[in-house]
Amino acid sequence: MIERTEQNLRHIESNLLGVMEEVEELSSYIIYSEEFRQYMTLPVDGEGSDPEEMQRLQDHIRGFFTFHLNNKTYFNSAQIEGINGAQLHLGERVGGDESFWEETAREELGRVVWTDPYIMTRRGWTTGNYTILSLFRVINNLYDISEPIGQVRIRLDERELFAHMTNSYLDPNYEMILLQEEGLVLSHRDPKLVGELYPNKDVIQKIQSGELLFQYENSGEEYYAVTRKVAGTDLSLVSTVREEYILDEFIGIRKTMQIIMGVAGLIGLVAIAGFMLTIIKPITELTQETKRLEEGDFAAQVKVRSQDEIGQLGSRFNKAVARIQRLIETKYKLEIQNKESELKALQSQINPHFLYNTLDMIRWTARLEQAFETGKSIEHLSKLFRISLSQGKLLISLKDEMNYVQSYLELQKRRLGGQLTFSVRMEERIEQALF
């Protein structure tokens, strides 16, 4: 509220100073204008007068002021008076007592005099009163500033001036006051207060003490005021607002904040829910499935819901479990195959032993029956089998190989009768050589 009000007061001050500078420049232009000086000094009647020249000067002056009167709504009227008795009134016809300000301007000897608000009466087709703020100035001789040659007064309509100053910068809920240092109201939204002392003395005292921001009470209501001194003058701009209005604005702000907080809370809940579903839940499931894997359950699987880091972690976990399961199955199958091989080897060892034992039993039975040749053949066959199997060995000694050959040939000799004769010889000291 303070920042906004201070900004508005700066704009209002700028508008007010712009009007004052413009009017003062008009009065200064009159001092330096040859046409204005001639109009106020040339004889009007009698010897040396020139009515046509005076009419020409009057037309130029009227055109000069008409431009400003038509383009600036706050311009009410202007009046030029010369020491030669010439008078020219431009703008709306008004009447009233301005003698006090005329005398004040003479005392100021050519300095600008801004009046307090005063009442002027309309003259013409319409009736009513104006509240006027005027500039009075004595026009001195350009070449002798102690010699007055006339006077100018430029009247401003206070209502139009207030509208021009405030323009769009004043909120209807704010009150703007243009005050003199003594507390006289120069411009206000309420025309009844213009030209009167501001009724709240507390406000006047605080402005006179130089307070820029203060709080005061009026008719049982609390008000806040922001003041600004108008540069180069004894005027102050004051903007006031009821505390109730500020609180009403705060209610709207509070409601807006409540809505924002509610929306933010809802977004937060959605964010938490999304966080739970996209991060916490997948991590919890991954932890549970990891525990299952630790306990030996290789059916553990994580449900992959996304392709983010958590989803990639779950996907890799599933691949790792599948690979471990394949490795375990491979190792298990190898172990089974090894066991089967061992069993077959054991069986292959059992069968020759059974065969050897059976052949030994037959051989001894043949001997008991005194079938020595049969027993001897069975013995050769038994040796042949023993050496052939060799207990699964790939290499055997040369001695065993020769025994194998000896037994094989003996069996062939018995099959062929006397048709086969043979002899087996081997060098000494090579019996243990592997073959």
Helices and strands as residue ranges (DSSP letters): H 2-32, H 34-41, H 51-71, E 75-82, E 87-91, E 94-95, H 99-107, E 113-114, E 118-122, E 129-141, E 144-157, H 158-166, E 174-179, E 185-188, H 201-208, E 213-218, E 221-229, E 236-242, H 243-275, I 276-280, H 281-294, H 309-368, H 372-389, G 390-392, H 398-416, G 417-419
